[in-house]
Amino acid sequence: MSGYSFSKVFNPEPGWYSGDFHLHSNASVDGENSTAELVELARDEGLDFLALTDHNTIDGFSDIDENINFTFIPGIEVTLSKGHFNVFGMGGWRPWMEEICVTQKALPLPDKYQEVKDLMGLIAQEGHINSINHPLLHPWEWLFKKTDLSYVHCIELWNDLYWPDNAIANPKTVDLWTGWLNAGVKVVAVGGSDYHYLPKPEKGLPGERLGQPTTYVYAEELSAIGVLDGVRRGRAVVSRGPQINLQANLEGEKFNIGDDIGEQDGEVEFTAKIDKLTEFAHAQLVRNGQIVASEQLGEAEGIVRFRVENDGSSSSWFRLDVLDDEGSALAITNPIFANYQKNENSNLWDGARS
């Protein structure tokens, strides 16, 4: 095994850090790059961290140079015939991998688990994060229709912006996630390029690009532990470029992405600082799936403010979407909540799709 430490702190300062939550090294049979090559690609893209998620294997961990100055998040893509999900946070071998790390081909759910919730529940009990990948992308869509979402911490809101079918699948996934939030199912949105290799136009292969999409995470420090703690708290933005810092202010008290305002009544001022814009766009404040305010943006960084009355007796969530001039999303934040009520009766996939 490599001497690389997943607990190492690469920057002790709190802030927004950018990375990619779904990629494959040459430890995957369909991946081409070593971990050292992935780091160079990530640096070229301006990324701060990478989650290594090879198919049913953690062999790539041993390829990480112990002296490399870069944040890797330990992960694995559990690749099953009815769907794929990433697990983040385990730093080495776990007993449940014995039935998973037997082939890199999509395998049936091991016989020892009656339902996928049994496997996900075991992983969750160990303190790791489960994240469903490309849930609506055929033929790799999620087909475990009785999934207990109480064991699902994240959803891959956008997958691989280079894959043509994701032009349809990704917006549908946003609608799916919106429905979950409205149903009282609190799942954090992240993004993943699903990187395997660079584009090969001469062979007609679109390939992928690290950081397309990027996930920005507000972390107390740049480390695997810090980034994953930020994800658990819902402090994440999924983006094709722009970086968004959304805050809510109610009677002088500030709330960040992932926070809950509580039962307070009154006017809430939402302030969004938007950086890394490269084109004209517009921002939309979304409450419970409905647009409640919008504003045009220039092609540089900007600040937008919206004022919305909050009924403290209602369960609400607010997020900010930034769209290009054609109406395609450039960035989507996770919500700020207001007296958000989790619906214990909507924990199953089928029951939370409305």
C-alpha positions in Angstrom: 0.0 0.0 0.0 1.0 3.6 -0.6 2.2 5.7 2.3 -0.2 8.5 1.2 -2.3 9.7 4.1 -6.0 10.5 3.4 -6.0 12.5 6.7 -3.4 15.0 5.6 -4.3 18.7 5.7 -3.2 20.5 2.5 -4.6 23.9 3.5 -5.7 24.7 7.1 -7.8 27.7 6.0 -11.6 27.5 5.6 -13.0 28.3 2.2 -14.6 27.1 -1.0 -12.6 24.3 -2.7 -13.2 22.8 -6.1 -13.1 19.2 -7.2 -14.5 16.2 -8.9 -16.4 13.4 -7.2 -16.4 10.7 -9.8 -13.3 9.6 -11.8 -11.4 6.5 -12.7 -7.7 5.8 -12.7 -6.0 3.0 -14.6 -6.9 0.7 -11.7 -10.3 0.6 -13.6 -10.2 -1.6 -16.6 -11.7 1.2 -18.7 -9.5 4.0 -17.2 -6.2 5.1 -18.7 -4.4 7.5 -16.4 -2.2 6.9 -13.3 -3.0 8.9 -10.2 0.0 11.1 -10.8 -1.3 11.9 -14.3 -4.8 12.6 -12.9 -3.2 15.1 -10.5 -1.5 17.0 -13.3 -4.8 17.1 -15.3 -6.6 18.3 -12.1 -4.1 21.1 -11.6 -4.5 22.2 -15.2 -8.2 22.5 -14.5 -7.6 24.5 -11.3 -9.1 21.8 -9.1 -8.2 21.3 -5.4 -9.4 17.7 -4.8 -10.3 14.5 -6.6 -12.4 11.6 -5.4 -10.9 8.3 -6.7 -13.8 6.0 -7.5 -12.6 3.0 -9.5 -15.0 0.2 -10.4 -15.3 -2.3 -7.6 -11.7 -1.8 -6.5 -9.5 0.4 -4.3 -6.3 -0.8 -6.0 -5.7 2.8 -7.2 -5.0 3.9 -3.6 -1.7 2.1 -3.7 -0.6 4.1 -6.7 -0.8 7.5 -4.9 2.6 8.9 -4.3 3.0 9.5 -0.5 4.8 12.7 -1.2 2.3 14.2 -3.6 0.9 17.6 -2.6 -2.7 17.0 -3.6 -6.0 16.1 -1.9 -7.4 12.7 -2.8 -10.7 11.6 -1.3 -10.9 7.8 -0.9 -13.8 6.2 -2.7 -15.1 3.3 -4.8 -17.8 3.0 -7.4 -19.9 0.1 -6.4 -20.8 -1.1 -9.9 -24.0 -3.2 -9.9 -26.1 -4.5 -12.7 -29.1 -2.4 -11.4 -27.1 0.8 -10.8 -23.9 2.4 -9.7 -23.1 4.3 -6.5 -20.0 5.9 -5.0 -18.9 5.3 -1.5 -16.7 8.1 0.0 -14.5 8.1 3.1 -13.2 4.6 3.7 -9.4 4.8 3.7 -8.8 1.1 3.0 -10.3 -2.4 2.8 -13.7 -3.0 4.5 -15.3 -6.4 5.0 -18.3 -5.6 2.7 -15.9 -5.2 -0.2 -15.3 -9.0 -0.2 -18.5 -9.6 -2.3 -18.0 -6.4 -4.4 -14.4 -6.4 -5.3 -14.6 -9.7 -7.3 -15.0 -8.2 -10.8 -15.1 -4.8 -12.4 -18.0 -5.8 -14.5 -21.5 -4.8 -13.3 -22.5 -7.6 -10.9 -25.8 -8.5 -9.3 -26.4 -7.5 -5.7 -24.6 -10.1 -3.7 -26.9 -12.8 -2.3 -26.2 -11.9 1.3 -28.1 -8.6 0.8 -31.9 -9.0 0.3 -32.1 -5.4 -0.9 -29.6 -2.7 -1.8 -30.6 -0.9 1.4 -28.9 -3.6 3.4 -25.6 -2.9 1.7 -26.0 0.9 1.8 -27.1 0.7 5.4 -24.0 -1.2 6.4 -21.8 1.3 4.7 -23.7 4.2 6.3 -23.3 2.6 9.8 -19.6 2.7 9.2 -19.8 6.5 8.8 -19.2 6.6 5.0 -21.1 8.5 2.4 -23.3 6.8 -0.3 -23.9 8.7 -3.5 -26.1 7.5 -6.4 -24.4 8.0 -9.8 -26.1 9.0 -13.1 -29.5 7.8 -11.8 -31.4 8.5 -15.0 -28.8 7.8 -17.7 -29.7 4.8 -19.8 -28.3 2.1 -19.8 -26.6 2.8 -16.4 -29.7 4.2 -14.7 -30.7 3.3 -11.1 -33.1 0.4 -11.2 -33.3 -0.4 -7.5 -36.8 1.0 -7.2 -37.2 0.2 -3.5 -34.1 2.1 -2.4 -34.4 3.4 1.1 -33.3 7.0 0.6 -32.5 7.4 4.3 -29.2 5.5 3.5 -28.5 7.8 0.4 -26.5 10.9 1.4 -25.8 12.3 -2.1 -27.1 12.2 -5.7 -24.9 12.9 -8.7 -26.9 15.9 -10.0 -24.8 16.2 -13.1 -22.7 13.5 -14.7 -20.1 13.8 -17.5 -21.0 16.9 -19.5 -19.3 15.4 -22.5 -21.6 12.4 -22.9 -24.4 13.3 -25.3 -27.3 11.6 -23.6 -26.6 13.6 -20.4 -28.0 16.7 -22.2 -31.4 15.0 -21.3 -30.5 12.9 -18.3 -28.9 15.6 -16.2 -31.9 18.1 -16.3 -34.2 15.1 -15.5 -32.0 14.4 -12.5 -32.4 18.0 -11.3 -36.1 17.5 -11.6 -35.9 14.2 -9.6 -33.8 15.9 -6.9 -36.3 18.8 -6.7 -39.1 16.3 -6.2 -37.2 14.6 -3.4 -36.6 17.9 -1.6 -40.3 18.7 -2.0 -41.2 15.3 -0.6 -39.0 15.9 2.5 -36.1 13.8 1.4 -32.8 15.7 2.2 -30.1 14.5 -0.2 -27.0 16.5 -1.1 -26.3 17.2 -4.7 -22.8 16.7 -6.1 -21.3 16.4 -9.6 -18.9 14.0 -11.3 -17.2 14.0 -14.6 -17.0 10.1 -14.6 -13.6 10.6 -16.1 -11.9 7.6 -17.8 -9.8 9.1 -20.5 -9.4 12.3 -22.6 -11.5 12.8 -25.7 -10.4 10.8 -28.8 -12.2 12.5 -31.7 -10.2 10.4 -34.2 -11.9 7.3 -32.8 -15.2 8.9 -32.3 -14.9 8.7 -28.5 -16.1 11.8 -26.5 -14.0 10.9 -23.5 -14.3 13.2 -20.4 -12.8 16.2 -18.8 -12.0 16.5 -15.2 -14.1 19.2 -13.4 -16.9 19.0 -16.0 -18.9 19.4 -13.9 -17.0 20.9 -10.9 -18.3 20.6 -7.3 -17.4 23.5 -5.1 -17.5 22.6 -1.4 -17.1 24.9 1.6 -14.8 23.1 3.9 -13.1 24.1 7.2 -9.8 22.9 5.8 -8.6 21.3 2.5 -8.4 17.7 3.4 -10.4 14.6 2.6 -12.0 14.8 6.0 -12.7 18.5 5.6 -14.3 18.2 2.2 -16.5 15.3 3.2 -17.6 17.1 6.3 -18.6 20.0 4.0 -20.6 17.6 1.8 -22.4 16.1 4.8 -23.4 19.6 5.8 -24.8 20.3 2.3 -22.3 23.1 1.6 -21.9 22.3 -2.1 -22.5 23.9 -5.5 -22.5 21.9 -8.8 -21.2 23.9 -11.7 -20.1 24.2 -15.3 -17.8 27.1 -14.2 -19.3 29.8 -12.0 -18.7 29.7 -8.3 -21.6 30.8 -6.0 -21.6 31.8 -2.4 -25.2 32.1 -1.3 -26.1 33.4 2.1 -29.4 34.3 3.8 -29.9 37.1 6.4 -32.8 37.2 8.7 -32.8 40.0 11.3 -29.0 40.2 11.3 -28.4 36.4 11.6 -26.6 34.9 8.6 -27.2 31.4 7.2 -25.1 29.6 4.6 -25.8 26.9 2.1 -26.9 23.8 4.0 -28.1 25.7 7.1 -31.7 25.9 8.3 -33.2 29.2 9.2 -35.7 27.6 11.5 -39.2 28.8 12.3 -38.6 32.5 12.1 -41.1 34.7 10.3 -40.0 37.8 8.4 -38.2 39.1 5.3 -35.1 37.1 4.3 -32.4 38.7 2.3 -30.6 36.3 0.1 -27.2 37.5 -1.2 -25.2 35.5 -3.8 -21.7 36.4 -4.8 -21.1 34.8 -8.2 -17.5 34.4 -9.5 -15.9 32.9 -12.6 -18.6 33.9 -15.0 -17.5 33.9 -18.6 -20.7 34.8 -20.3 -23.9 36.8 -19.8 -26.3 34.8 -17.6 -29.2 35.2 -15.1 -29.7 34.1 -11.5 -32.9 32.5 -10.3 -33.9 32.1 -6.6 -35.9 28.9 -6.4 -38.2 28.1 -3.4 -39.7 24.6 -3.2 -39.2 24.1 -6.9 -40.7 27.4 -8.0 -38.8 30.5 -9.2 -39.6 33.4 -6.8 -37.0 36.0 -8.1 -34.5 36.5 -10.9 -31.9 38.9 -12.1 -29.7 39.4 -15.1 -25.9 39.0 -14.7 -23.0 40.4 -16.7 -20.1 38.3 -17.9 -18.0 39.0 -14.9 -18.4 38.4 -11.2 -21.4 39.9 -9.6 -23.5 40.2 -6.5 -27.3 39.7 -6.6 -29.8 40.2 -3.7 -33.3 39.0 -3.4 -35.8 39.6 -0.6 -38.4 37.0 0.2 -41.0 36.8 3.0 -40.6 33.6 5.0 -43.5 31.9 6.8 -41.8 30.2 9.7 -44.7 27.7 10.1 -44.1 26.3 6.6 -41.4 23.8 5.5 -39.3 25.5 2.8 -36.0 25.2 0.9 -34.3 27.8 -1.3 -31.5 27.4 -3.9 -29.9 29.6 -6.5 -29.7 28.5 -10.1 -27.5 30.4 -12.6 -28.5 29.9 -16.3 -27.0 30.9 -19.6 -28.9 33.0 -22.1 -30.4 29.9 -23.6 -31.8 28.7 -20.3 -29.3 25.9 -19.6 -28.0 25.7 -16.1 -24.5 26.9 -15.4 -24.5 26.3 -11.7 -26.9 25.0 -9.0 -26.5 25.4 -5.3 -27.6 23.1 -2.6 -30.4 24.6 -0.5 -30.7 26.9 2.4 -33.7 25.5 4.4 -36.4 27.1 6.5 -38.1 24.9 9.1 -37.5 22.0 6.8 -39.6 19.0 7.7 -38.3 15.6 6.8 -41.0 13.2 5.6 -40.3 9.8 7.2 -42.9 8.2 4.9 -41.2 9.3 1.7 -37.9 7.4 2.1 -38.4 5.0 -0.8 -37.3 5.8 -4.4 -40.8 5.3 -5.9 -42.5 7.3 -3.2 -40.2 10.4 -3.5 -40.2 10.9 -7.3 -43.1 13.4 -7.4 
